[in-house]
Amino acid sequence: MDNTGIFTLRAKGETPPLDVRIIREWVPENRENEYHFLLVDSQGGAIQAMVKGDERDAVKSKLKLGSCYNLDDREDIQKEYYEFAARKCLDIQLKKTRGVVDYIGILQDTRHGTTKDQKPYIIMTIIDCINQPIIVALWSHIINSPIRYNKKQIESAQELVIVGFSALRVHDYIGTLQFKCTNSTYVYLNPTAVETGQLQDLYVSGIPPAPAATAVAIQTTFRTSCS
């Protein structure tokens, strides 16, 4: 089998044909003339691709989310890719103006609301891998997209519900860390990842999570500040 893959790519080097699957697509904030894709190969490599200007619509119309290129659809090319951040890394991301992270946790609570201009939003409280609660705010452009947020699947799930999020921005509210979605955010139910197993073990252990009293108060901030 050909060993050519994303890991073999080098800056200014040759660009060999690659077999990849498209697993995410989005329009970056403040760059509406661009369209970005996340591509993965059968070796677990991932790379972000971008088109802009006149090429954007032409390329977008030819590529389908979840499909493989350049060959026929192949089962050995993974359908999911994550780089879930550890809790200790969030303070570092908070200092970055444009920093985003993937994050995962056990879904503890989901609350729906609307902004002043009647746009829906969802506030999720999750328990992460170190048994700490943290809030995730999802705005209308995420929850109204079935590709990004499968409402029926996620909100009807029973028993242990583990959710993974891509491209969240870390926010600080009176010393408490929380997340807000970005244009690149996707929400995944029970993602295939090492962290999913860790959370399952945490759930089975029966250890109660840390108190989430601060999480309730934070919701007022989301309700009044989102736009």
C-alpha positions as CSV (number, residue, x, y, z in Angstrom):
1,M,0.0,0.0,0.0
2,D,1.2,3.5,-0.8
3,N,2.6,5.2,2.3
4,T,1.8,8.7,0.9
5,G,-0.3,10.6,3.3
6,I,-0.7,14.0,5.0
7,F,2.2,13.3,7.4
8,T,4.5,13.1,4.4
9,L,3.7,16.6,3.1
10,R,6.5,19.2,3.4
11,A,6.4,23.0,3.0
12,K,7.5,23.9,-0.6
13,G,7.8,20.2,-1.4
14,E,6.0,18.1,-3.9
15,T,2.3,17.6,-3.5
16,P,1.5,14.0,-4.2
17,P,-2.1,12.8,-4.8
18,L,-3.8,12.1,-1.4
19,D,-6.8,9.9,-0.4
20,V,-8.7,12.0,2.1
21,R,-12.1,12.3,3.7
22,I,-13.8,15.7,4.4
23,I,-15.1,15.8,8.0
24,R,-15.7,19.5,8.6
25,E,-16.4,22.6,6.6
26,W,-16.9,26.2,7.8
27,V,-16.6,29.9,7.0
28,P,-14.1,31.6,9.3
29,E,-15.2,34.6,11.3
30,N,-14.6,38.0,9.5
31,R,-13.4,36.2,6.4
32,E,-16.6,35.5,4.5
33,N,-14.8,35.2,1.2
34,E,-13.1,32.0,2.4
35,Y,-14.3,28.5,2.9
36,H,-12.3,26.0,5.0
37,F,-12.2,22.2,5.1
38,L,-10.7,19.7,7.5
39,L,-9.3,16.7,5.7
40,V,-8.1,13.4,7.2
41,D,-6.4,10.3,5.8
42,S,-6.3,6.6,6.6
43,Q,-3.1,7.1,8.7
44,G,-4.8,9.5,11.1
45,G,-3.2,12.6,9.6
46,A,-5.3,15.8,9.3
47,I,-4.8,19.0,7.4
48,Q,-6.9,22.2,6.9
49,A,-7.6,23.3,3.3
50,M,-8.9,26.7,2.2
51,V,-10.4,28.2,-0.9
52,K,-11.3,31.8,-1.4
53,G,-12.7,34.3,-3.8
54,D,-14.1,33.1,-7.1
55,E,-13.0,29.5,-6.4
56,R,-15.0,29.2,-3.3
57,D,-18.4,28.4,-4.7
58,A,-17.0,26.2,-7.5
59,V,-15.0,24.0,-5.1
60,K,-17.8,23.8,-2.5
61,S,-20.2,22.5,-5.1
62,K,-17.9,19.6,-6.0
63,L,-17.1,18.5,-2.5
64,K,-19.5,16.7,-0.1
65,L,-19.0,16.6,3.7
66,G,-18.2,13.0,4.8
67,S,-17.1,11.8,1.4
68,C,-13.7,10.6,0.2
69,Y,-11.5,12.0,-2.5
70,N,-9.6,11.2,-4.9
71,L,-10.6,7.6,-4.9
72,D,-13.8,5.7,-4.1
73,D,-15.1,5.9,-0.6
74,R,-12.8,3.8,1.6
75,E,-13.7,2.5,5.1
76,D,-10.1,2.8,6.3
77,I,-10.2,6.6,6.1
78,Q,-11.5,7.7,9.5
79,K,-14.7,9.7,9.8
80,E,-13.8,11.6,12.9
81,Y,-10.8,13.6,14.1
82,Y,-10.3,15.4,17.4
83,E,-7.6,17.0,19.5
84,F,-9.4,17.4,22.8
85,A,-7.7,19.8,25.1
86,A,-6.9,19.1,28.8
87,R,-8.4,21.3,31.4
88,K,-5.0,22.7,32.3
89,C,-4.5,24.0,28.8
90,L,-7.6,26.3,28.9
91,D,-5.8,29.2,30.8
92,I,-3.2,29.2,27.9
93,Q,-5.9,29.3,25.3
94,L,-7.7,32.1,27.2
95,K,-4.7,34.4,26.6
96,K,-4.8,33.8,22.8
97,T,-6.9,36.3,20.8
98,R,-8.0,33.8,18.3
99,G,-7.3,30.6,20.1
100,V,-9.8,27.7,19.9
101,V,-9.9,24.2,21.3
102,D,-11.8,20.9,21.0
103,Y,-13.3,19.8,24.3
104,I,-15.3,16.8,25.5
105,G,-17.5,15.9,28.5
106,I,-20.5,14.1,30.0
107,L,-23.7,16.1,29.3
108,Q,-25.2,17.1,32.6
109,D,-27.7,19.8,31.7
110,T,-29.1,21.5,28.6
111,R,-31.1,24.7,28.7
112,H,-32.7,26.6,25.8
113,G,-33.2,30.3,25.5
114,T,-33.6,33.2,23.1
115,T,-31.6,36.4,22.7
116,K,-33.1,39.9,22.8
117,D,-33.5,39.7,19.0
118,Q,-35.2,36.4,19.3
119,K,-32.4,34.1,18.1
120,P,-32.3,30.7,19.9
121,Y,-29.3,29.5,21.9
122,I,-28.4,26.5,24.0
123,I,-26.4,26.4,27.2
124,M,-24.9,23.0,27.9
125,T,-23.2,22.0,31.2
126,I,-20.7,19.2,30.8
127,I,-18.5,17.3,33.2
128,D,-15.0,16.9,31.8
129,C,-12.3,14.3,32.2
130,I,-11.2,15.6,35.6
131,N,-14.8,15.6,37.0
132,Q,-15.2,19.4,36.7
133,P,-18.2,21.2,35.3
134,I,-17.9,23.7,32.5
135,I,-20.5,25.6,30.4
136,V,-20.7,25.6,26.6
137,A,-22.8,28.2,24.8
138,L,-24.1,27.4,21.3
139,W,-25.6,30.2,19.2
140,S,-28.3,29.9,16.5
141,H,-26.0,29.4,13.5
142,I,-24.8,26.1,15.2
143,I,-28.0,24.7,16.6
144,N,-30.0,25.5,13.5
145,S,-27.6,23.4,11.4
146,P,-28.3,19.6,11.5
147,I,-24.8,18.9,10.3
148,R,-23.2,20.9,13.2
149,Y,-25.8,20.0,15.9
150,N,-28.0,17.0,15.5
151,K,-30.7,18.1,17.9
152,K,-32.9,15.0,17.7
153,Q,-30.0,12.6,18.2
154,I,-28.3,14.5,21.0
155,E,-31.4,15.6,23.0
156,S,-33.1,12.2,22.8
157,A,-30.0,10.3,23.9
158,Q,-30.5,8.2,27.1
159,E,-28.3,7.1,30.0
160,L,-24.7,8.3,29.6
161,V,-24.4,11.1,27.0
162,I,-20.9,12.2,26.0
163,V,-20.6,15.2,23.7
164,G,-17.5,16.5,21.9
165,F,-17.1,20.0,20.6
166,S,-14.7,21.3,17.9
167,A,-13.3,24.8,17.8
168,L,-14.6,26.4,21.0
169,R,-13.4,29.7,22.3
170,V,-12.4,30.0,26.0
171,H,-14.0,32.8,27.9
172,D,-13.6,34.0,31.5
173,Y,-16.5,35.2,33.6
174,I,-15.5,36.4,37.1
175,G,-12.7,33.9,37.3
176,T,-14.8,31.0,35.9
177,L,-13.8,29.4,32.6
178,Q,-16.6,28.7,30.0
179,F,-16.9,28.1,26.3
180,K,-18.6,29.9,23.4
181,C,-19.0,28.4,20.0
182,T,-17.3,29.8,16.8
183,N,-18.2,29.6,13.1
184,S,-16.0,26.4,13.1
185,T,-17.8,24.5,15.9
186,Y,-19.3,21.1,15.4
187,V,-21.0,19.0,18.2
188,Y,-20.5,15.2,18.2
189,L,-22.4,12.5,20.2
190,N,-20.3,9.8,21.8
191,P,-17.2,10.6,19.6
192,T,-14.7,7.8,19.0
193,A,-11.8,9.0,21.2
194,V,-9.6,7.9,24.1
195,E,-11.3,10.6,26.2
196,T,-14.7,9.0,25.7
197,G,-13.5,5.9,27.4
198,Q,-12.1,7.9,30.3
199,L,-15.4,9.6,30.8
200,Q,-17.2,6.3,30.7
201,D,-14.9,5.0,33.5
202,L,-15.6,8.2,35.5
203,Y,-19.3,7.7,35.1
204,V,-19.2,4.0,36.2
205,S,-17.1,5.0,39.2
206,G,-20.0,6.9,40.6
207,I,-17.8,9.8,41.9
208,P,-20.1,12.9,42.0
209,P,-18.8,15.9,40.0
210,A,-17.7,19.1,41.7
211,P,-20.5,21.5,42.5
212,A,-21.8,23.5,39.6
213,A,-23.4,26.3,41.4
214,T,-21.5,29.0,39.5
215,A,-22.7,27.5,36.2
216,V,-26.3,28.7,36.8
217,A,-25.3,32.3,37.4
218,I,-23.2,32.4,34.3
219,Q,-26.3,31.8,32.1
220,T,-27.5,35.3,32.7
221,T,-24.4,36.6,31.1
222,F,-24.9,34.6,28.0
223,R,-28.5,35.7,27.8
224,T,-27.7,39.4,27.9
225,S,-24.4,39.5,26.0
226,C,-24.9,37.3,23.0
227,S,-25.7,39.0,19.7
